[in-house]
Structures are given as C-alpha cells and as structure tokens.
Amino acid sequence: MAVPKRKSSAARRDKRRSNVWKLKAPCLSKCSQCGELKMPHRVCGNCGFYKGKEVVKKEA
C-alpha cells in the first residue's frame, strides 16, 4: 500500500480542498433591444443600448 514519505502541510492540504481555483461559467443575459447575449450591467456590444437607452452610437 502506498504510504506518504513526508507529512503534507496544512497549507498544501487546505489548498487542495479549497474551491477558489475552480472557474465559473460567465453569467449572460439577453439584450432587451436586439436579443444578443451580453454580460449583465454592461452596454450591449451589438446595438449599444443599456437599460433601454442608446448609450453608444452604432452605425448599421
């Protein structure tokens, strides 16, 4: 049976058990104007609208 040669430190053990390093999928919401997926609380990159108002002028 495999036996550890040295004691693993508390920091090493806790680092392995923590969930900080796991990546999360980005949250996306639909734009109210064009329906494109965008990050929440950000201006839509497709149409330039935020909260129903045109913030960035986009040329068609």
Secondary structure, DSSP 8 states (H G I E B T S, - for coil): ----SS---HHHHHHHH-STTS------EE-TTT--EE-TTS--TTT-EETTEE-S----
